[in-house]
Amino acid sequence: MSYRIPLSFPVFEGNEKTYTEKAIASGNLATYGAFINKFEHKLSKKTKTHQAVAINSGTSALHLAMILLGIGPGDEVICQSFTFCASANPIVYLGAKPIFVDSETDTWNISPEILEDAILSRIAAGKKPKAIVLVHLFGMPAKINEILNVANKYHIPILEDAAEAVGSQYQGNACGTFGTIGIYSFNGNKIITSGGGGAIVSNNTKIIQKAAHLSTQAREDLPYYQHLEIGFNYKMNNLAAAIGLAQLEQLDDLVSKRRKINNIYRELFSKVPGISFQDEDKLSRSNYWLTTIIIDEETTGLKNDRIRLLLLEKGIETRFLWKPLHLQPIFKDVPFYGGDFAQNMFETGLCLPSSSNLTFDQQEEIVELIEREISKTYR
Ligand SMILES: *Cc1c(COP(=O)(O)O)cnc(C)c1O
């Protein structure tokens, strides 16, 4: 289905064409090639990490990262509940058990207090969690300092799922670089895309070398094929890296455009009662990949789905916020710590069109449609 105003559409206004033509001319389209190296180098420079490994998706990056953290059968892994299923699925791939934790009300990311309660409860039950999956939802940095304090207190490593937070910062440093390992996604509708793709970043050289090795079938450096471990075909290909590099060159510009879009929505909604936003912590700078609103039903008389359908009629794409994982039928038996915060956000929130090329007029149209509907139910 194509929309007149899509939720998040990629723009290719840089070197995408030039680089892909070069990649094709080089004949290297698979998992070795100049663009992969350039992409990894540029990403590690941008994130000020020791090294980055380009991976074929955010999900495979999470899977590899969990292997690198030594997660295996029977282990328990704490994961933010308010997220996309790919944050938790790799826990299950490895025969480990997810433990879901609710979010706090400011950034909508994992609550440091509930996190500590969950850790203490699991330790009391006889098993210390093996890792914590921290998400920066819709690009909004979590309360990283508070979460690091808890993780360090119990010596539990953090895996940062920064899939949505490419270009987001906390205390001036890139999201994805605070945990033991961080991952990014460059899937089609993320803030920058390589078609499909992901990356692993870490300041631990051993982790990075192992990630590179395992992602290319764990092939030993010998003239014949020799393997000491089970590997994966998880490396990014050179054609994707060509697009990814061109997109990465425009990241700063794309972040400032999405931030501006968020700002305009805030201004346009400022006189509309019952609409609120996801807010930055004073230390954080979101990439505002998606602008999301919460619609207070008591004030507006409207449910989020009513607004979704109203905009859909006009060819405007919006989306529900992620349905929390503890409410997913597939995870119904997974332990959950927290209350109804994430559930409330899911039931009242909506992601608004946030493409970097969204125009002011389009934003005005969207806000006016919502405002008019609210004033109708008022009367
Ligand atoms: C998109 C996304 C992923 C998965 O990335 P893919 O590249 O689509 O595999 C993981 N976690 C979160 C929070 C995401 O939004």
Ligand as a Chemical Component Dictionary entry (heavy atoms), coordinates in Angstrom:
data_LIG
# 
_chem_comp.id                   LIG 
_chem_comp.type                 NON-POLYMER 
_chem_comp.pdbx_formal_charge   0 
_chem_comp.three_letter_code    LIG 
# 
loop_
_chem_comp_atom.comp_id 
_chem_comp_atom.atom_id 
_chem_comp_atom.alt_atom_id 
_chem_comp_atom.type_symbol 
_chem_comp_atom.charge 
_chem_comp_atom.model_Cartn_x 
_chem_comp_atom.model_Cartn_y 
_chem_comp_atom.model_Cartn_z 
_chem_comp_atom.pdbx_ordinal 
LIG C1 C1 C 0 14.224 -2.325 13.657 1  
LIG C2 C2 C 0 14.530 -2.837 14.996 2  
LIG C3 C3 C 0 15.296 -4.001 15.221 3  
LIG C4 C4 C 0 15.664 -4.950 14.132 4  
LIG O1 O1 O 0 16.419 -4.440 13.116 5  
LIG P1 P1 P 0 16.324 -5.100 11.644 6  
LIG O2 O2 O 0 17.442 -4.431 10.921 7  
LIG O3 O3 O 0 14.984 -4.784 11.120 8  
LIG O4 O4 O 0 16.556 -6.571 11.806 9  
LIG C5 C5 C 0 15.628 -4.338 16.516 10 
LIG N1 N1 N 0 15.225 -3.612 17.555 11 
LIG C6 C6 C 0 14.472 -2.505 17.397 12 
LIG C7 C7 C 0 14.092 -1.724 18.609 13 
LIG C8 C8 C 0 14.079 -2.098 16.119 14 
LIG O5 O5 O 0 13.304 -1.016 15.972 15 
# 
loop_
_chem_comp_bond.comp_id 
_chem_comp_bond.atom_id_1 
_chem_comp_bond.atom_id_2 
_chem_comp_bond.value_order 
_chem_comp_bond.pdbx_ordinal 
LIG C1 C2 SING 1  
LIG C2 C3 SING 2  
LIG C2 C8 DOUB 3  
LIG C3 C4 SING 4  
LIG C3 C5 DOUB 5  
LIG C4 O1 SING 6  
LIG O1 P1 SING 7  
LIG P1 O2 DOUB 8  
LIG P1 O3 SING 9  
LIG P1 O4 SING 10 
LIG C5 N1 SING 11 
LIG N1 C6 DOUB 12 
LIG C6 C7 SING 13 
LIG C6 C8 SING 14 
LIG C8 O5 SING 15 
# 
